[in-house]
């Protein structure tokens, strides 16, 4: 899997999040294809001013190709509106579903974000895979914690 | 508020110190831009210029570089691009937000451009810049980056895909943040649906044009056709 490296900046206007990743459906197959994109960048959630990097170990091949779906829940990530936690369902080495299982619920702003951003994100996680898109240009409102929790879930799933 | 920046690297030796250094330097560029330009930070140079606590002539050279770029952008787009934007009270003041993101991303990308045998894709809040030196074994250009363009009327859908080896992709529209694009000609915010995506050699100029083309109905489009060589647009 190509890992993403990301940092959060406290800049400009609203929170926008665009992310992409590529899950390997067949680890043996991807290594053999000629001219293949060679994956993996260091995975390191970095916040401004912090120099620490955490590296998740890369997976074994055991989870690829499983036919029964398995769910993985990412660690809860803090956002300014509260914690966000993402659960993914993995089937055959690909993410078949993604949903926020715990999301901010305090203010009317929370309701606005919950109402529009999280379903969009949930669909995007699945959508981007199937379309083989590397990245997205556009505008997506979301919570920055969603990405951290999603990455955590992906790491646990050893994708 | 936070704007996540993501960097993808494709190369054979992705764990090398050179790659790690390049990526960290790219993030440092974005952090520095945030420190200087963020209108959400009270003591950023832009915030201080805005409340007249700092003379632009005494600002950091990078801030002055952006001020110059803003002036050029205004001239090039017939005024559709502006760095005089209203604050929450409607008072116009210096705000280079329409240009800084692309400018910073281009600078950050330059830290990745020389990584041997690597191609990069940097996405800063929906503005994308790609490039690098990677090629395939047969001497060809290697795999392009596939950039999806969000459907402004259904943000769960990808409307189009652009394949790119080098250059920037910027999209302007109201889909996520509502009417936040300011039209200086009418002194109001644009409420039109849809989006404009511009693809070209520099992300900063793609960003400038995407904003100008979305905001202005006619003149920017005429100018774009005349002067924006190497740039193309997608209207959604």
Interface residues (C-beta under 8 A of the other chain):
Chain A: X2 X4 X5 X6 X7 X8 X9 X10 X11 X12 X13 X14 X15 X16 X17 X18 X19 X20 X34 X35 X37 X38 X39 X40 X41 X42 X46 X48 X49 X119 X120 X123 X124 X127 X128 X131 X132 X133 X134 X135 X136 X137 X138 X139 X140 X141 X144 X147
Chain B: X1 X2 X3 X4 X5 X6 X7 X8 X9 X10 X11 X12 X14 X15 X19 X20 X23 X27 X30 X31 X33 X34 X37 X38 X39 X40 X41 X97 X100 X101 X121 X123 X125 X126 X127 X128 X136 X137 X138 X142 X143 X145 X146 X147 X148 X149 X150 X152 X155 X156 X157 X158 X161 X162 X169 X170 X171 X173 X175 X176 X177 X180 X195 X197
